[in-house]
Amino acid sequence: MKIDLLPVVPKPSVLLLPLAGMGLFVLLYILAALNYPGGSWVVMDQEGFNFWNNYLCDLLDRNAINGELNPGRFFARGSLGVLCVSLILLWYFLPGLFSKKRVNVVVMWLAGLLALVITMSLTSGTHDITVRIAGMFGVIAFISCFIELYKAKYYSLVYFGIACLIIFLVNYYIYETGTFIRSLPVIQKLTFICFILWFSFLDISFYKYLKQKNEKIRMSH
């Protein structure tokens, strides 16, 4: 069944924008960390941002944990906005990667867009609620996406994606229960790195698919 709700297939060059956005996200978050005054929930008076003790979301707050005004928040909030917009662009066009537009593709599409839009409200002071709601839609989107990727024979993306999802669920379990809470800042960063890599590989695979498709169309004419 064809779903008219889904977007048209983009030009391959459009997919270079999400890739650039993910690179910019990393750069801006590094700048945010370099400009973070200090403090963590482990060592309140520590100097600057600590990889082992600080959460990434610490960089978003107006004041650092040590009480000082946090100038790094501008870079952090900008990076979160750039990342979400980049992934929204990628996810918006993602149905074009799949030849058959099943109902599952629509579920994947809508759930993913909702998760990303909700994530943009992380700076609004509703961190816990945002994480739970966005996480729920995100899990639905990823599982639906894995099903379509498997059918399209993108096996490496499926296996790597499942590994990312497992790490995310471990991250969420620790966050909710407090078990091994001291390891959460590192696991959170590992989760982000894995997902950034997965989205990058997904974007590159989509780009190559569209390039090959356009090449076949030109050759047929």
N, C-alpha and C positions, 0 to 999 in steps of 0.2 A: 504494500500500500504506500503510495507516494504521499509525503507530508509537505504541503505547501508552506507550512509555517517556517521551515528551515531556510537558511540563507542560500544565496547563489554561491557557486564555487569562486573563490578569489583568484587573482593573479598570483603567481608564485612569489613575486617581489613583496607582496603584502606580508608574507610570513617572515621576512627579515626584520620587521618592526618588533614583534614579540621577542625575538632573539636579542636584538639590541637593547630592548627594555630590561630583559633579565640581567644583561651585563651591567647596565646602568644601576640596577637595583643593588648589585653586589658592591659597586663602587661607592654609592651613596651610603650604604650601611657601614662600610669601612670608615668613611668620613664621620659618620655619626658616632661610631665607637671611639675614634680618635679625639672627638670633641666632648665626650662624656666626662663630667667632672669627677665622678667617683661614687663609691658605695655599692654594696650588694647586700642581699638578705643574709649572707654568711658573714661578711666582714663589712660592717656599716661604714667604717672610716677608711676603706681602701682607696688607693689612688687610681683614678681612671677606670676604664672598662676592663673587666677581667674575664677572659674566655671561659674559665672553669666555674666561675661563681655567678656571673650576670646572665640574665635572660635577654633575648633580643628585644622583647617588649619593654624592658627597662629604658631603652633608648627613646621610646616614644613619649615618655612622661615629661610634663613641664618642668618638674623638679627631679633632680637625681636623688638617689636613695640617701645620700649624705646631706640632703637638704638644700644644696646649691641649685641655682637656676641652671637648667640643662640646655646649652646652646646646640647640642647635637640632635635635639628633637626635630629641628627643621630638616636636617638631612634624612633622619629616620622616617619621618612622616612623608617626605617626598619620595623616598625609596619605596615605601609601602604602596603609595598611590601609583607610582610607575609600574611596580610589579603587578598589581591588580589589573590595571588598564591593559598591560601587555598580555596577561593571561586571559583576560576577557576577550581581547581581540583574537587570540589563538583559538579559544574555546568556541567563540561565536561561529567561526568558519570551520571548525573541526568536523562537522558532519560531511563536509566535502571529501574527506579522506575515505569514506565508506561508500561503496557503489550502491548498496541497498539501504534505503532510508526506512528502517524498521521503527516500530514504536519505541523500542529500546534506545534507538539513537536520539529520539526526542526526549526521553527521560534523562539520558546522559547530558544532553545539551542544556535543558532547563535547570537540572539540579546543579550542574557545574557553574552556570552563570549566576544562579542564586547564591551559591557558596562564595563566589568571588566578590559579588556585590556586597554581601553581608560582611565579609572580611574587611572591607574598606572602612567599616565603622569601629575598628579596634581602637582608634584614638578618641572615641567618644565617651570613655569612662565606663563602658559596659563590657569589659574584657571577657569575663567568665561566660556571660550569656552569648556573646558573639562567637566565642570559641566553640561552644556546644552546638549552637544552631548551624554555623558554617561547617563545622565538622560533620554533622549529620548529613547535610546535603552533599558535602564533599565525598563521603564514603559511598553514597548512592551513585554519584557521578563517576567515580573511579571504577567501581564494580561494573557498571554499565559499559564504560569505556573499555575495560579489559575484555569483556565479552565480544565487543565489536572488533577490537584489535586481534583477538584470537581467531575470529572468523576470517579476518583479512590476512591472516598468517604473519602478523607482526609479533612473533613469539618472544623475541628478546625484550621488546617493550612491555609485553604482558608480564614476563617473569621479573623484570626489574621493577615494574610498577607494583606487583604484589609484595615484593621485598620492601618497597617504600611504604606501602600501606601498613604492613606489619610493624615497621618502625614507628609510624604515626600512632598506631593503636597502643603500642608500648608507652609512647610518650603520653598519650591521653590517660592511660591507666595510672601511671605514676602521678600525673597531674591531679587526678580525682581522688586517689587513695592516699597519697603521701608516701607510698612505699618506694624506697631508694630515692627519696626526693633530692638528696645532695647530688645525684648524678643527672638530674633533669636538665640543668642548663646546657650540659654537653650533648645530651641526647636530643634536645631541642634543635641545636645547631646542626647536628648530624641529619636530623629529619629535614631541615631546610635545604641542606646541601644536596641530599638525595633527590628531593622533589624538584629542585632547580635543574639538576642534571636530567631527570626524567622528562620534564617539560621541554628542555632543550633538545633532547633526542627525538621527542614526539614532533616538535616543530620542524626539525631537520628532515625527518622521515616524510612529513606532510609536504614540505617544500620539494623534496626529490620526486615524490609521487606526482605532484602537479606539473613539474618540469617534464617528466617522462610522458605524462598524458598529453601535454601541449605539443610535445615533439611528435608523438604518434599522429595527432590531428593534422599537423603540418605535412607530414610525410604522406598521409592519405590523400591530401589535396594536390 
